[in-house]
Amino acid sequence: MTKVIEKIQASRSLRVQIGILYSLLALFNILFFSAMIFENQTELLVKIFNYQSVNFVISVMDDLKDKVITREKDEKIKKFSDSLLFHDINNYIIFDKDKKIIHSNEPEKENQDVGEDIFEKSKEIADTKSIFTSKYKLELNKDDFTINIWIPMKGVDLEQKDETFFLYTHLSIKSIEERLNKLYFQIGVAFLWGMITHILFGLYINRVIFKRVNLLKDATDKMAGGDLKSRADWKFTKNDELDVLGTAFNGMAAKIEETIETISRLNEEINNELKIGREVQELFLPKNKKFKDFKMATFYRPMREVSGDIYHFYKFRSAKVPGKTYTGIFFADASGHGVSAALVTTVLILSMETIISRSIKPNFVIQQLANIVGNRFEASFFGTGVFFLINQRGKIICSNAGHNPPICFRPSTGEMFFFKSVGPPLGMADDFPYKLLKGNTKSGDKLFIYSDGLTESPGKDEEQFSEERVINLIKENMNLPNKELIQLIWEELDKFAIDYRDDVSMILLEIP
């Protein structure tokens, strides 16, 4: 029983659990009530058996009280046998005080000694003066409802002297036996009927409840697997709780399907618009052909369709010195990613045209951009930015607003110089006086500008790719061509990162 209970507890199927418990309870109830009925009926049969046995013996004795038995097989013995048969006694022996069987329904037993046990019990009724008023000997076997009877009989010997004989018979009372067999039959029928009714009730419960529950579960599983058209499918005619639940499920499923279809349609429209937005955003990116002297290598990987990273290149002519030119490089990274960040960078690029028409000094450009971001977006967005000016002799001036320090390195000597931030990110402070950073470069020196999506991409255990890894990669491979070095950095990042949580952009150029 313990193992059965453990199996029931281990089963996750409600139908199995209830089915097993119901079967056990049904079997227990049937066995219990069958046992109770059998016990009560058996007790009643025992009482009836006792009563009928005594009445039977008295009836036999009354019928035989005038019968006289002799040792001869005469007419008296024949009448005596007929009287016994009248009482359904067809198995008997008559023996004397010397243990000899003088008469029997089986002639071969005559003149043999009666069994010792039978003879000894006859002694209990042998010593009596009045034979027909003496007590009889009656043994009741309640296990099989049979009786053993000893009755003293009046007889005469060959010399016509009075002599006492004993009648012994073993028989079953037919009425009790018939009632016992009938009881067995009735209990069997009751047990079978109980099993049939419980099975039919179990099948009814399975059909009415669990079949619909399974249909509902199957529909739920199909919906979870992506089949949004799956419904609970049965005849909703009972109007019970399960019909109400199935109707509610179908209504919910229809609503989910409609909502998912709407979301899918809107997502498709948004994706199409984002693709257009990406194409528009890429129009703001410069063409490297115009700056081929710098051997430009760029890498641009938005986290989504559109990016919060932006860069642009400019050519400026000096108004004071004819023929003197400057190359401008602008790189910005808006906070976050996606559409909102892309809108911020678009505002920055569009604002650049107005700002550089007034002045191209990097600290002025950065300060104006910071004011625009702060005023227009009211601190809901901010970004980092850096603006470089490079003249024809390789002199660099720049201003950095919270951006990752661009790296200037000299492959011939391995030297490195960093253009660190000189102020807060764009939009974090109004009219902040950003400073100018200056640097002198030689032909062949290289400038590497990147967004924080490169250094902050996480690997295992949330470890970041880090600025240190970028610097080491550059140190070990600074003689590689620009495109190959950019590609190498990207490949190492792709091996390291387990996912990308920001846009990744890189620019590598060489001072002509």
C-alpha positions as CSV (number, residue, x, y, z in Angstrom):
1,M,0.0,0.0,0.0
2,T,2.9,2.3,0.8
3,K,4.4,1.8,-2.6
4,V,1.0,2.5,-4.3
5,I,0.7,5.8,-2.3
6,E,4.2,6.8,-3.3
7,K,3.4,6.1,-6.9
8,I,0.3,8.2,-6.6
9,Q,2.2,11.1,-5.1
10,A,4.9,10.8,-7.8
11,S,2.4,10.9,-10.6
12,R,1.8,14.4,-11.9
13,S,-1.4,13.5,-13.8
14,L,-4.5,14.5,-11.9
15,R,-6.4,11.9,-13.8
16,V,-4.1,9.1,-12.7
17,Q,-4.0,10.3,-9.1
18,I,-7.8,10.5,-8.8
19,G,-8.3,7.3,-10.9
20,I,-6.0,5.3,-8.6
21,L,-7.4,6.7,-5.4
22,Y,-11.0,6.2,-6.6
23,S,-10.3,2.6,-7.6
24,L,-8.7,1.9,-4.2
25,L,-11.6,3.5,-2.3
26,A,-14.2,1.7,-4.5
27,L,-12.5,-1.6,-3.9
28,F,-12.2,-1.0,-0.2
29,N,-15.9,0.0,0.1
30,I,-17.0,-3.0,-1.9
31,L,-14.9,-5.4,0.1
32,F,-15.9,-3.8,3.4
33,F,-19.6,-3.9,2.8
34,S,-19.4,-7.4,1.3
35,A,-17.6,-8.6,4.4
36,M,-20.1,-6.9,6.7
37,I,-23.1,-8.4,4.8
38,F,-21.4,-11.9,4.8
39,E,-20.6,-11.7,8.5
40,N,-24.2,-10.6,9.4
41,Q,-25.7,-13.2,7.2
42,T,-23.4,-15.9,8.4
43,E,-24.2,-15.1,12.0
44,L,-27.9,-15.3,11.1
45,L,-27.4,-18.6,9.3
46,V,-25.6,-20.0,12.4
47,K,-28.5,-19.2,14.6
48,I,-30.9,-20.7,12.1
49,F,-28.6,-23.7,11.8
50,N,-28.6,-24.3,15.6
51,Y,-32.4,-24.0,15.7
52,Q,-33.1,-26.2,12.7
53,S,-30.6,-28.8,13.9
54,V,-32.3,-29.2,17.2
55,N,-35.8,-29.3,15.6
56,F,-34.6,-31.8,13.1
57,V,-33.3,-34.2,15.7
58,I,-36.5,-33.9,17.7
59,S,-38.5,-34.5,14.6
60,V,-36.5,-37.6,13.8
61,M,-36.8,-38.9,17.3
62,D,-40.5,-38.4,17.4
63,D,-40.8,-40.3,14.1
64,L,-38.7,-43.2,15.4
65,K,-39.9,-43.5,18.9
66,D,-42.3,-46.5,18.1
67,K,-39.8,-48.2,15.9
68,V,-38.1,-51.4,17.2
69,I,-34.9,-52.6,15.7
70,T,-33.7,-56.2,15.5
71,R,-30.5,-57.6,14.2
72,E,-32.3,-59.2,11.3
73,K,-32.9,-57.5,8.0
74,D,-36.6,-57.8,8.2
75,E,-39.6,-55.6,7.3
76,K,-39.0,-53.4,10.4
77,I,-35.5,-52.4,9.1
78,K,-37.0,-51.5,5.7
79,K,-39.6,-49.3,7.3
80,F,-37.0,-47.8,9.5
81,S,-34.8,-46.9,6.5
82,D,-37.8,-45.4,4.8
83,S,-38.4,-43.2,7.8
84,L,-34.8,-42.0,7.7
85,L,-35.1,-41.3,3.9
86,F,-38.2,-39.3,4.7
87,H,-36.0,-37.0,6.7
88,D,-33.3,-37.0,4.0
89,I,-31.1,-39.3,6.0
90,N,-29.6,-41.6,3.4
91,N,-26.2,-42.1,5.1
92,Y,-26.4,-43.9,8.5
93,I,-25.1,-46.8,10.6
94,I,-26.7,-48.6,13.5
95,F,-24.3,-50.3,16.0
96,D,-24.6,-52.0,19.3
97,K,-22.8,-51.7,22.7
98,D,-20.1,-54.0,21.4
99,K,-19.1,-51.6,18.6
100,K,-20.5,-53.9,15.9
101,I,-22.4,-52.3,13.0
102,I,-25.6,-54.2,12.6
103,H,-27.3,-52.1,9.9
104,S,-26.0,-49.5,7.4
105,N,-27.1,-47.9,4.1
106,E,-23.8,-49.4,2.9
107,P,-24.1,-53.2,3.4
108,E,-20.3,-53.7,3.2
109,K,-19.9,-51.9,6.5
110,E,-22.1,-54.3,8.4
111,N,-20.5,-56.6,11.0
112,Q,-17.5,-54.3,11.1
113,D,-16.5,-52.3,14.2
114,V,-17.6,-48.7,14.3
115,G,-15.0,-46.0,14.6
116,E,-13.6,-45.4,18.1
117,D,-14.5,-41.7,18.1
118,I,-18.1,-42.5,17.2
119,F,-18.4,-45.3,19.7
120,E,-16.9,-43.2,22.6
121,K,-19.4,-40.4,22.1
122,S,-22.3,-42.9,22.0
123,K,-21.4,-43.8,25.6
124,E,-22.6,-40.3,26.7
125,I,-26.2,-41.3,26.0
126,A,-25.9,-45.1,26.7
127,D,-26.6,-45.1,30.4
128,T,-30.3,-44.2,30.6
129,K,-33.4,-46.1,31.7
130,S,-35.9,-44.3,29.5
131,I,-34.5,-44.6,26.0
132,F,-37.0,-42.3,24.3
133,T,-36.8,-39.6,26.9
134,S,-33.0,-39.7,27.1
135,K,-30.9,-37.0,25.6
136,Y,-29.5,-37.3,22.2
137,K,-26.0,-36.4,21.1
138,L,-25.7,-33.6,18.6
139,E,-22.5,-32.1,17.1
140,L,-22.7,-29.0,15.0
141,N,-20.0,-28.1,12.4
142,K,-20.5,-24.4,11.8
143,D,-17.7,-24.3,9.2
144,D,-19.7,-26.3,6.6
145,F,-23.1,-26.4,8.4
146,T,-23.1,-30.2,8.8
147,I,-24.3,-32.2,11.9
148,N,-23.3,-35.4,13.6
149,I,-26.2,-37.1,15.4
150,W,-26.3,-40.0,17.9
151,I,-29.7,-41.3,18.8
152,P,-30.3,-44.3,21.1
153,M,-32.7,-46.8,19.6
154,K,-34.9,-49.5,21.2
155,G,-34.2,-53.0,19.9
156,V,-34.4,-56.7,20.7
157,D,-31.8,-59.4,20.3
158,L,-32.3,-62.9,18.9
159,E,-33.7,-64.1,22.2
160,Q,-36.3,-61.2,22.1
161,K,-34.7,-59.5,25.0
162,D,-34.6,-55.7,25.1
163,E,-31.3,-54.3,23.8
164,T,-30.1,-50.7,23.1
165,F,-28.7,-49.8,19.7
166,F,-27.4,-46.5,18.5
167,L,-28.2,-44.6,15.3
168,Y,-25.3,-42.4,13.9
169,T,-25.6,-40.2,10.9
170,H,-23.7,-37.3,9.4
171,L,-25.6,-34.9,7.2
172,S,-26.0,-31.3,6.1
173,I,-29.2,-29.4,6.4
174,K,-30.2,-28.7,2.8
175,S,-32.0,-25.4,3.6
176,I,-28.9,-24.0,5.3
177,E,-26.7,-25.2,2.5
178,E,-29.0,-23.7,-0.1
179,R,-29.1,-20.4,1.8
180,L,-25.3,-20.5,2.1
181,N,-24.9,-21.1,-1.6
182,K,-27.4,-18.3,-2.3
183,L,-25.5,-16.0,0.1
184,Y,-22.3,-16.7,-1.8
185,F,-24.1,-16.0,-5.1
186,Q,-25.7,-12.8,-3.8
187,I,-22.3,-11.5,-2.5
188,G,-20.7,-12.3,-5.7
189,V,-23.4,-10.5,-7.7
190,A,-23.2,-7.6,-5.3
191,F,-19.4,-7.4,-5.7
192,L,-19.7,-7.7,-9.4
193,W,-22.4,-5.1,-9.6
194,G,-20.4,-2.8,-7.3
195,M,-17.4,-3.1,-9.6
196,I,-19.5,-2.5,-12.7
197,T,-21.2,0.6,-11.3
198,H,-17.9,2.0,-10.0
199,I,-16.2,1.4,-13.4
200,L,-19.2,2.9,-15.2
201,F,-19.1,5.9,-12.9
202,G,-15.3,6.2,-13.4
203,L,-15.8,6.2,-17.2
204,Y,-18.5,8.8,-16.8
205,I,-16.3,11.0,-14.7
206,N,-13.5,10.5,-17.2
207,R,-15.7,11.4,-20.1
208,V,-17.5,14.3,-18.5
209,I,-14.5,15.9,-16.7
210,F,-11.1,14.5,-17.7
211,K,-11.7,14.2,-21.4
212,R,-12.5,17.9,-21.6
213,V,-9.6,18.8,-19.3
214,N,-7.3,16.9,-21.6
215,L,-8.7,18.6,-24.6
216,L,-8.2,21.9,-22.9
217,K,-4.6,20.9,-21.9
218,D,-3.9,19.9,-25.5
219,A,-5.2,23.2,-26.8
220,T,-3.1,25.0,-24.3
221,D,0.1,23.1,-25.2
222,K,-0.5,23.8,-28.9
223,M,-0.9,27.5,-28.2
224,A,2.3,27.4,-26.1
225,G,4.0,25.8,-29.1
226,G,2.9,28.6,-31.4
227,D,-0.4,27.3,-32.8
228,L,-2.5,30.4,-32.1
229,K,-5.5,28.9,-33.9
230,S,-5.8,26.0,-31.4
231,R,-9.1,25.9,-29.5
232,A,-10.8,23.7,-26.9
233,D,-13.0,21.6,-29.2
234,W,-16.0,19.8,-27.7
235,K,-19.8,20.1,-27.7
236,F,-20.6,22.9,-25.3
237,T,-24.0,21.6,-24.3
238,K,-23.7,20.9,-20.5
239,N,-23.2,24.6,-19.5
240,D,-21.2,23.4,-16.5
241,E,-18.0,24.8,-15.0
242,L,-15.8,23.1,-17.6
243,D,-18.0,24.4,-20.5
244,V,-17.6,27.9,-19.0
245,L,-13.9,27.4,-18.7
246,G,-13.6,26.1,-22.2
247,T,-15.6,29.0,-23.6
248,A,-13.4,31.5,-21.6
249,F,-10.3,29.8,-22.9
250,N,-11.5,30.0,-26.5
251,G,-12.4,33.6,-26.0
252,M,-9.0,34.3,-24.5
253,A,-7.2,32.4,-27.3
254,A,-9.1,34.3,-29.9
255,K,-8.1,37.6,-28.2
256,I,-4.5,36.5,-27.9
257,E,-4.4,35.5,-31.6
258,E,-5.9,38.8,-32.6
259,T,-3.4,40.7,-30.4
260,I,-0.5,38.7,-31.6
261,E,-1.5,39.3,-35.2
262,T,-1.8,43.0,-34.5
263,I,1.6,43.1,-32.7
264,S,3.1,41.1,-35.6
265,R,1.7,43.5,-38.1
266,L,2.9,46.5,-36.1
267,N,6.3,44.9,-35.6
268,E,6.6,44.3,-39.3
269,E,5.6,47.9,-40.0
270,I,8.1,49.1,-37.3
271,N,10.8,46.9,-38.8
272,N,10.2,48.3,-42.2
273,E,10.3,51.8,-40.8
274,L,13.5,50.9,-38.9
275,K,15.1,49.6,-42.0
276,I,14.2,52.9,-43.7
277,G,15.6,54.7,-40.6
278,R,18.8,52.7,-40.8
279,E,19.2,53.6,-44.5
280,V,18.5,57.3,-43.7
281,Q,21.0,57.1,-40.7
282,E,23.7,55.6,-43.0
283,L,23.3,58.6,-45.3
284,F,24.8,60.7,-42.5
285,L,27.9,58.5,-42.4
286,P,30.7,59.9,-44.5
287,K,32.2,58.3,-47.6
288,N,35.8,57.2,-47.0
289,K,36.8,57.9,-50.6
290,K,37.0,61.6,-49.9
291,F,39.5,60.9,-47.1
292,K,41.6,58.2,-48.8
293,D,44.8,60.0,-47.8
294,F,44.0,58.9,-44.2
295,K,43.5,55.3,-45.2
296,M,40.3,55.3,-43.2
297,A,39.0,51.9,-41.8
298,T,35.6,52.0,-40.1
299,F,33.4,49.4,-38.3
300,Y,29.8,50.1,-37.6
301,R,27.5,47.5,-35.9
302,P,24.2,48.7,-34.5
303,M,22.7,46.6,-31.7
304,R,19.4,47.0,-33.5
305,E,18.3,48.3,-36.8
306,V,19.4,51.8,-35.9
307,S,22.3,52.9,-33.9
308,G,23.1,55.4,-31.1
309,D,26.6,55.8,-32.5
310,I,27.4,58.3,-35.2
311,Y,30.5,59.7,-36.8
312,H,31.2,62.2,-39.6
313,F,34.2,63.6,-41.4
314,Y,34.6,67.2,-42.6
315,K,37.0,69.2,-44.8
316,F,37.5,72.9,-43.9
317,R,39.4,75.6,-45.8
318,S,41.2,78.3,-43.9
319,A,39.6,81.7,-44.5
320,K,42.9,83.4,-43.5
321,V,45.5,81.3,-45.2
322,P,44.8,80.3,-48.8
323,G,45.3,76.6,-49.5
324,K,45.4,75.7,-45.8
325,T,42.9,72.9,-44.9
326,Y,41.8,71.1,-41.8
327,T,40.2,67.6,-41.5
328,G,37.4,67.4,-38.9
329,I,36.4,64.1,-37.3
330,F,33.3,64.0,-35.1
331,F,32.3,60.9,-33.1
332,A,29.3,60.7,-30.7
333,D,27.6,58.0,-28.7
334,A,24.1,58.7,-27.4
335,S,23.0,57.0,-24.1
336,G,21.1,53.8,-24.7
337,H,20.5,52.3,-28.1
338,G,17.8,51.9,-30.7
339,V,15.4,54.5,-32.0
340,S,15.7,57.0,-29.1
341,A,19.5,57.0,-29.3
342,A,19.4,57.3,-33.1
343,L,17.2,60.4,-32.9
344,V,19.6,62.0,-30.5
345,T,22.6,61.3,-32.8
346,T,20.5,62.6,-35.8
347,V,19.9,65.9,-33.9
348,L,23.7,66.1,-33.1
349,I,24.7,65.6,-36.8
350,L,22.1,68.1,-38.0
351,S,23.2,70.6,-35.4
352,M,26.8,70.2,-36.4
353,E,26.2,72.1,-39.7
354,T,24.9,75.1,-37.9
355,I,27.6,75.1,-35.2
356,I,30.6,74.7,-37.6
357,S,29.3,77.5,-39.7
358,R,30.1,79.7,-36.7
359,S,33.3,78.2,-35.5
360,I,35.3,74.9,-36.0
361,K,37.2,75.1,-32.7
362,P,36.6,71.7,-31.0
363,N,35.8,73.1,-27.5
364,F,33.3,75.5,-29.0
365,V,31.6,72.8,-31.1
366,I,31.4,70.4,-28.1
367,Q,30.0,73.1,-25.8
368,Q,27.3,74.0,-28.3
369,L,26.3,70.4,-28.8
370,A,26.1,69.9,-25.0
371,N,23.8,72.9,-24.7
372,I,21.6,71.7,-27.5
373,V,21.2,68.2,-25.9
374,G,20.6,69.6,-22.5
375,N,18.0,72.1,-23.7
376,R,16.1,70.0,-26.2
377,F,16.0,66.7,-24.3
378,E,15.8,68.1,-20.7
379,A,18.2,65.6,-19.2
380,S,16.2,62.6,-20.5
381,F,19.0,61.8,-22.8
382,F,22.7,62.5,-22.9
383,G,25.6,61.4,-24.9
384,T,29.4,61.4,-25.2
385,G,31.2,63.1,-28.1
386,V,34.7,64.0,-29.3
387,F,35.6,66.4,-32.1
388,F,39.1,66.4,-33.8
389,L,40.8,69.0,-36.1
390,I,43.9,67.8,-37.9
391,N,45.9,70.2,-40.1
392,Q,48.1,69.4,-43.0
393,R,51.2,69.3,-40.8
394,G,49.6,66.6,-38.5
395,K,48.9,68.9,-35.6
396,I,45.8,67.7,-33.7
397,I,43.4,69.7,-31.5
398,C,40.3,68.2,-30.0
399,S,37.8,68.3,-27.2
400,N,36.3,65.3,-25.5
401,A,33.0,65.3,-23.6
402,G,32.9,62.1,-21.5
403,H,33.9,59.8,-24.4
404,N,36.3,56.8,-24.3
405,P,39.8,58.2,-24.7
406,P,40.8,57.9,-28.4
407,I,44.2,56.3,-28.8
408,C,46.9,57.9,-30.9
409,F,49.9,55.5,-31.5
410,R,53.1,55.5,-33.5
411,P,53.8,52.0,-35.0
412,S,57.4,52.9,-35.7
413,T,58.2,53.3,-31.9
414,G,55.2,51.7,-30.2
415,E,54.4,55.0,-28.4
416,M,50.8,55.8,-27.4
417,F,48.9,58.9,-26.4
418,F,45.3,59.2,-25.1
419,F,42.9,62.1,-25.7
420,K,41.1,61.9,-22.3
421,S,37.8,63.5,-21.5
422,V,37.9,67.2,-20.5
423,G,34.3,67.5,-19.3
424,P,31.0,65.8,-18.6
425,P,28.9,64.0,-21.3
426,L,26.8,66.1,-23.7
427,G,23.6,67.4,-22.0
428,M,24.8,66.9,-18.4
429,A,25.8,70.5,-17.8
430,D,25.0,73.9,-19.5
431,D,27.7,76.2,-20.8
432,F,30.5,73.9,-19.4
433,P,33.9,75.3,-20.5
434,Y,35.4,72.4,-22.3
435,K,39.1,72.6,-22.8
436,L,41.2,71.9,-25.9
437,L,43.6,69.0,-26.1
438,K,46.6,69.3,-28.4
439,G,48.9,66.8,-30.0
440,N,51.6,66.7,-32.6
441,T,51.8,63.7,-34.9
442,K,54.0,62.4,-37.7
443,S,53.2,60.8,-41.0
444,G,52.3,57.2,-40.3
445,D,50.9,57.8,-36.8
446,K,47.4,56.4,-36.3
447,L,44.3,57.5,-34.5
448,F,41.8,55.0,-33.1
449,I,38.3,56.2,-32.0
450,Y,35.7,53.8,-30.6
451,S,32.4,53.6,-28.7
452,D,31.9,52.0,-25.3
453,G,30.0,49.2,-26.9
454,L,33.5,47.8,-27.7
455,T,35.1,47.9,-24.2
456,E,31.9,47.2,-22.2
457,S,30.7,44.1,-24.0
458,P,30.3,41.3,-21.4
459,G,31.9,37.8,-21.6
460,K,31.7,35.0,-19.2
461,D,31.0,35.9,-15.5
462,E,30.0,39.4,-16.8
463,E,33.7,40.3,-17.4
464,Q,34.0,43.2,-19.8
465,F,36.2,43.2,-22.9
466,S,37.9,46.3,-21.4
467,E,40.1,49.1,-22.6
468,E,43.1,47.1,-21.5
469,R,42.4,44.3,-24.0
470,V,42.0,46.9,-26.8
471,I,45.3,48.5,-26.0
472,N,47.1,45.2,-25.9
473,L,45.6,44.1,-29.2
474,I,46.8,47.4,-30.7
475,K,50.3,47.1,-29.2
476,E,50.7,43.5,-30.5
477,N,49.3,44.3,-34.0
478,M,49.9,48.0,-34.6
479,N,51.9,47.4,-37.8
480,L,48.9,45.7,-39.5
481,P,47.0,47.7,-42.2
482,N,44.1,49.6,-40.8
483,K,41.3,47.4,-42.2
484,E,43.1,44.2,-40.9
485,L,43.6,45.7,-37.4
486,I,39.9,46.7,-37.2
487,Q,38.9,43.3,-38.4
488,L,41.1,41.6,-35.8
489,I,39.7,43.6,-33.0
490,W,36.2,42.7,-34.1
491,E,37.0,39.0,-34.3
492,E,38.5,39.0,-30.8
493,L,35.5,40.8,-29.5
494,D,33.1,38.3,-31.2
495,K,35.0,35.4,-29.6
496,F,34.9,37.0,-26.2
497,A,31.4,38.4,-25.9
498,I,28.4,36.3,-25.0
499,D,26.0,39.0,-26.1
500,Y,25.9,42.6,-27.2
501,R,24.2,45.2,-25.1
502,D,25.2,48.3,-27.0
503,D,26.2,49.5,-30.5
504,V,29.8,48.9,-31.5
505,S,31.6,51.5,-33.7
506,M,35.3,52.0,-34.5
507,I,37.4,54.3,-36.7
508,L,41.1,53.8,-37.5
509,L,42.9,56.4,-39.6
510,E,46.5,57.1,-40.5
511,I,48.1,60.5,-40.5
512,P,49.2,61.2,-44.1
